[in-house]
Amino acid sequence: MAVIQLHSDNLKDTITKEKVLLLDFYADWCGDCRMMYPVIEEISEEVAGNAVVAKFDIEENIELAHEFEVQKIPTILVYKEGKETARFIEFADKEDILDALK
């Protein structure tokens, strides 16, 4: 399954709708975000059918990113049944993220 792009109008609905969601807050200009993206894509393939992997460009709506308490990027959040269960800031180990999605 491919990584989906979320926008201001569907971010909160997706969080509450999906049973398990990985949400990557990023920006195109962020070098660390670009370095993490291949890992996010790999995770998306590995959890296909069990979790949704999505990303949100903080440049689209910085206020919404602040609402989610994103202070550094990349910030990766894991939601289960609409509740945040894990948070990874800047670099994160692929295996740690996969464990959080179980």
VOTITI-165778 format. One record per residue (C-alpha): residue number from 1; residue in one letter; x, y, z. Coordinates in Angstrom, 3 decimals, always signed. Layout:
<torgus>
num NUM	residuo a	xx X	yy Y	zz Z
...
</torgus>
This chain:
<torgus>
num 1	residuo m	xx +0.000	yy +0.000	zz +0.000
num 2	residuo a	xx +1.296	yy +3.426	zz -0.866
num 3	residuo v	xx +1.777	yy +6.249	zz +1.573
num 4	residuo i	xx -1.221	yy +8.577	zz +1.358
num 5	residuo q	xx -1.063	yy +12.361	zz +1.510
num 6	residuo l	xx -3.395	yy +13.959	zz +4.031
num 7	residuo h	xx -4.584	yy +17.553	zz +3.967
num 8	residuo s	xx -6.130	yy +19.917	zz +6.481
num 9	residuo d	xx -9.638	yy +18.869	zz +5.478
num 10	residuo n	xx -9.154	yy +15.122	zz +6.031
num 11	residuo l	xx -6.428	yy +14.808	zz +8.677
num 12	residuo k	xx -8.594	yy +14.546	zz +11.788
num 13	residuo d	xx -11.217	yy +12.369	zz +10.083
num 14	residuo t	xx -8.523	yy +9.909	zz +8.983
num 15	residuo i	xx -7.148	yy +9.669	zz +12.517
num 16	residuo t	xx -10.541	yy +8.742	zz +13.938
num 17	residuo k	xx -11.544	yy +6.502	zz +11.020
num 18	residuo e	xx -8.516	yy +4.221	zz +10.773
num 19	residuo k	xx -7.890	yy +1.436	zz +13.307
num 20	residuo v	xx -4.083	yy +1.835	zz +13.086
num 21	residuo l	xx -2.453	yy +4.870	zz +11.496
num 22	residuo l	xx +1.133	yy +6.033	zz +11.111
num 23	residuo l	xx +1.186	yy +9.781	zz +10.510
num 24	residuo d	xx +4.370	yy +11.460	zz +9.313
num 25	residuo f	xx +4.546	yy +15.236	zz +9.764
num 26	residuo y	xx +7.120	yy +16.565	zz +7.290
num 27	residuo a	xx +8.118	yy +19.423	zz +4.979
num 28	residuo d	xx +9.575	yy +19.215	zz +1.482
num 29	residuo w	xx +12.540	yy +21.409	zz +2.440
num 30	residuo c	xx +13.475	yy +19.190	zz +5.414
num 31	residuo g	xx +16.558	yy +17.056	zz +4.742
num 32	residuo d	xx +15.864	yy +14.723	zz +7.664
num 33	residuo c	xx +12.318	yy +14.201	zz +6.366
num 34	residuo r	xx +13.655	yy +13.223	zz +2.949
num 35	residuo m	xx +16.049	yy +10.773	zz +4.610
num 36	residuo m	xx +13.206	yy +9.136	zz +6.582
num 37	residuo y	xx +10.812	yy +8.902	zz +3.645
num 38	residuo p	xx +12.254	yy +5.667	zz +2.150
num 39	residuo v	xx +11.855	yy +4.061	zz +5.589
num 40	residuo i	xx +8.240	yy +5.271	zz +5.734
num 41	residuo e	xx +7.615	yy +3.774	zz +2.285
num 42	residuo e	xx +9.101	yy +0.429	zz +3.376
num 43	residuo i	xx +6.930	yy +0.422	zz +6.476
num 44	residuo s	xx +3.886	yy +1.161	zz +4.330
num 45	residuo e	xx +4.557	yy -1.933	zz +2.247
num 46	residuo e	xx +5.205	yy -4.120	zz +5.295
num 47	residuo v	xx +2.030	yy -3.132	zz +7.161
num 48	residuo a	xx -0.292	yy -3.051	zz +4.148
num 49	residuo g	xx -3.697	yy -4.332	zz +5.161
num 50	residuo n	xx -2.971	yy -3.892	zz +8.873
num 51	residuo a	xx -2.294	yy -0.151	zz +9.106
num 52	residuo v	xx -2.566	yy +3.012	zz +7.049
num 53	residuo v	xx +0.558	yy +5.094	zz +6.502
num 54	residuo a	xx +0.014	yy +8.770	zz +5.774
num 55	residuo k	xx +1.929	yy +12.013	zz +5.672
num 56	residuo f	xx +1.024	yy +15.647	zz +6.312
num 57	residuo d	xx +3.020	yy +18.604	zz +4.986
num 58	residuo i	xx +3.283	yy +21.091	zz +7.852
num 59	residuo e	xx +3.722	yy +23.918	zz +5.342
num 60	residuo e	xx +0.096	yy +23.410	zz +4.323
num 61	residuo n	xx -1.176	yy +24.302	zz +7.792
num 62	residuo i	xx +1.401	yy +25.065	zz +10.461
num 63	residuo e	xx -1.334	yy +25.832	zz +13.003
num 64	residuo l	xx -2.669	yy +22.307	zz +12.641
num 65	residuo a	xx +0.834	yy +20.914	zz +13.141
num 66	residuo h	xx +1.101	yy +22.994	zz +16.324
num 67	residuo e	xx -2.254	yy +21.612	zz +17.462
num 68	residuo f	xx -0.652	yy +18.165	zz +17.277
num 69	residuo e	xx +2.326	yy +19.527	zz +19.243
num 70	residuo v	xx +4.766	yy +19.013	zz +16.381
num 71	residuo q	xx +7.847	yy +21.037	zz +17.273
num 72	residuo k	xx +10.479	yy +19.293	zz +15.146
num 73	residuo i	xx +10.236	yy +17.396	zz +11.905
num 74	residuo p	xx +10.014	yy +14.720	zz +10.965
num 75	residuo t	xx +7.583	yy +13.765	zz +13.713
num 76	residuo i	xx +5.926	yy +10.383	zz +13.336
num 77	residuo l	xx +2.789	yy +9.633	zz +15.313
num 78	residuo v	xx +1.083	yy +6.276	zz +15.702
num 79	residuo y	xx -2.649	yy +6.203	zz +16.348
num 80	residuo k	xx -4.732	yy +3.223	zz +17.350
num 81	residuo e	xx -8.494	yy +3.603	zz +17.415
num 82	residuo g	xx -8.092	yy +7.398	zz +17.258
num 83	residuo k	xx -5.676	yy +7.701	zz +20.190
num 84	residuo e	xx -1.982	yy +8.534	zz +19.969
num 85	residuo t	xx +0.025	yy +5.545	zz +21.195
num 86	residuo a	xx +3.566	yy +6.440	zz +20.066
num 87	residuo r	xx +5.591	yy +9.455	zz +18.978
num 88	residuo f	xx +8.951	yy +9.492	zz +17.206
num 89	residuo i	xx +10.785	yy +12.792	zz +16.754
num 90	residuo e	xx +13.417	yy +13.329	zz +14.068
num 91	residuo f	xx +15.144	yy +10.042	zz +13.260
num 92	residuo a	xx +13.480	yy +6.801	zz +14.264
num 93	residuo d	xx +14.454	yy +3.166	zz +13.920
num 94	residuo k	xx +12.299	yy +1.237	zz +11.467
num 95	residuo e	xx +11.907	yy -1.700	zz +13.863
num 96	residuo d	xx +10.776	yy +0.593	zz +16.683
num 97	residuo i	xx +8.120	yy +2.099	zz +14.423
num 98	residuo l	xx +6.962	yy -1.348	zz +13.273
num 99	residuo d	xx +6.719	yy -2.468	zz +16.912
num 100	residuo a	xx +4.555	yy +0.567	zz +17.692
num 101	residuo l	xx +2.197	yy -0.375	zz +14.858
num 102	residuo k	xx +1.555	yy -3.886	zz +16.253
</torgus>
